[in-house]
């Protein structure tokens, strides 16, 4: 069974590079450009194994998304890895924090920890 990674990132080029890198390594990927879109997308994902979350986004930012996601019992245990240019501002309770600019080898290593390709 394939598990899905949700990439929440407002920078279109970075979002697509992350999607491509993960898909080329065998992962199912759903992308969203901000938090509200991500919350709507989550409802359609059958086997969510990881959320890769940017914090600074227009619309619903990463902090609000994380709070709303954790408030849902069925999503409370899903690992959330923040990728941000301000890693020190990551909300308490995230699984891991990655500094932007992203190193794709590091990204893939983190995804492998939580998801079966």
Kinemage of the C-alpha trace (Angstrom):
@kinemage 1
@onewidth
@group {chain A} dominant
@subgroup {mainchain}
@vectorlist {calphas} color= white
{ca unk a 1} P 0.000 0.000 0.000
{ca unk a 2} L 1.334 3.421 -0.944
{ca unk a 3} L 1.223 6.160 1.618
{ca unk a 4} L 0.809 9.799 0.725
{ca unk a 5} L 2.918 12.832 1.611
{ca unk a 6} L 1.123 16.188 1.800
{ca unk a 7} L 3.368 19.094 0.752
{ca unk a 8} L 2.090 22.492 1.931
{ca unk a 9} L 4.213 25.208 0.332
{ca unk a 10} L 3.283 28.552 -1.234
{ca unk a 11} L 6.367 28.863 -3.485
{ca unk a 12} L 5.216 27.147 -6.697
{ca unk a 13} L 8.697 26.198 -7.947
{ca unk a 14} L 9.749 24.699 -4.627
{ca unk a 15} L 6.410 22.897 -4.231
{ca unk a 16} L 6.795 21.295 -7.660
{ca unk a 17} L 10.455 20.371 -7.083
{ca unk a 18} L 9.496 18.677 -3.815
{ca unk a 19} L 6.612 16.845 -5.514
{ca unk a 20} L 8.841 15.665 -8.362
{ca unk a 21} L 11.658 14.534 -6.074
{ca unk a 22} L 9.263 12.547 -3.895
{ca unk a 23} L 7.361 11.019 -6.816
{ca unk a 24} L 10.626 9.999 -8.513
{ca unk a 25} L 11.458 8.146 -5.299
{ca unk a 26} L 8.168 6.244 -5.291
{ca unk a 27} L 5.980 8.378 -3.027
{ca unk a 28} L 2.416 9.474 -3.638
{ca unk a 29} L 2.230 13.263 -3.230
{ca unk a 30} L -0.582 15.769 -2.792
{ca unk a 31} L 0.308 19.459 -2.832
{ca unk a 32} L -1.350 22.585 -1.463
{ca unk a 33} L -0.286 26.229 -1.698
{ca unk a 34} L -1.666 27.273 1.722
{ca unk a 35} L -3.315 25.876 4.836
{ca unk a 36} L -6.990 26.026 3.861
{ca unk a 37} L -6.290 24.207 0.600
{ca unk a 38} L -4.294 21.628 2.589
{ca unk a 39} L -7.159 21.041 5.044
{ca unk a 40} L -9.511 20.457 2.119
{ca unk a 41} L -7.007 18.111 0.438
{ca unk a 42} L -6.442 16.086 3.629
{ca unk a 43} L -10.041 14.883 3.538
{ca unk a 44} L -9.321 13.152 0.203
{ca unk a 45} L -6.113 11.393 1.289
{ca unk a 46} L -6.656 7.794 2.301
{ca unk a 47} L -3.257 6.963 3.816
{ca unk a 48} L -1.524 10.158 4.944
{ca unk a 49} L 1.899 9.322 6.323
{ca unk a 50} L 3.527 12.763 6.585
{ca unk a 51} L 2.881 16.491 6.185
{ca unk a 52} L 5.716 18.714 4.951
{ca unk a 53} L 4.666 22.166 6.114
{ca unk a 54} L 5.874 25.666 5.314
{ca unk a 55} L 5.038 28.286 7.944
{ca unk a 56} L 5.082 31.616 6.109
{ca unk a 57} L 2.238 31.442 3.575
{ca unk a 58} L -0.536 33.775 2.470
{ca unk a 59} L -4.058 32.738 3.375
{ca unk a 60} L -3.955 30.212 6.204
{ca unk a 61} L -0.359 30.076 7.445
{ca unk a 62} L 1.429 27.011 8.773
{ca unk a 63} L 0.833 27.789 12.445
{ca unk a 64} L -2.956 27.977 12.013
{ca unk a 65} L -2.973 24.887 9.773
{ca unk a 66} L -0.978 22.905 12.352
{ca unk a 67} L -3.352 23.934 15.145
{ca unk a 68} L -6.433 22.960 13.102
{ca unk a 69} L -4.862 19.678 12.014
{ca unk a 70} L -3.914 18.692 15.580
{ca unk a 71} L -7.461 19.510 16.745
{ca unk a 72} L -8.768 16.656 14.572
{ca unk a 73} L -8.426 13.350 16.452
{ca unk a 74} L -7.941 11.341 13.245
{ca unk a 75} L -4.973 13.565 12.269
{ca unk a 76} L -3.423 14.141 15.681
{ca unk a 77} L -0.859 11.365 15.221
{ca unk a 78} L 0.276 12.252 11.691
{ca unk a 79} L 3.916 13.418 11.691
{ca unk a 80} L 4.444 17.036 10.642
{ca unk a 81} L 7.846 18.201 9.420
{ca unk a 82} L 8.175 21.966 9.149
{ca unk a 83} L 10.435 23.320 6.389
{ca unk a 84} L 11.008 26.990 6.961
{ca unk a 85} L 13.425 29.880 6.679
{ca unk a 86} L 12.506 30.643 10.326
{ca unk a 87} L 12.888 27.210 11.958
{ca unk a 88} L 13.093 28.704 15.447
{ca unk a 89} L 9.454 29.777 15.102
{ca unk a 90} L 8.124 26.267 14.444
{ca unk a 91} L 5.121 25.448 16.624
{ca unk a 92} L 5.591 23.192 19.627
{ca unk a 93} L 4.728 19.598 18.864
{ca unk a 94} L 5.992 19.328 15.292
{ca unk a 95} L 7.888 16.135 14.549
{ca unk a 96} L 10.944 17.748 12.993
{ca unk a 97} L 12.161 21.043 11.544
{ca unk a 98} L 14.165 21.441 8.332
{ca unk a 99} L 15.923 24.693 7.429
{ca unk a 100} L 15.285 26.290 4.046
{ca unk a 101} L 16.838 26.146 1.549
{ca unk a 102} L 16.044 22.438 1.536
{ca unk a 103} L 18.652 19.803 0.887
{ca unk a 104} L 16.739 17.160 -1.067
{ca unk a 105} L 18.850 14.261 0.269
{ca unk a 106} L 17.884 15.333 3.799
{ca unk a 107} L 14.234 15.721 2.766
{ca unk a 108} L 14.144 12.216 1.281
{ca unk a 109} L 15.843 10.780 4.350
{ca unk a 110} L 13.174 12.307 6.611
{ca unk a 111} L 10.325 11.114 4.383
{ca unk a 112} L 11.774 7.567 4.370
{ca unk a 113} L 11.570 7.541 8.178
{ca unk a 114} L 7.798 7.965 8.120
{ca unk a 115} L 6.529 6.642 4.783
{ca unk a 116} L 6.746 3.436 2.797
{ca unk a 117} L 7.516 4.118 -0.876
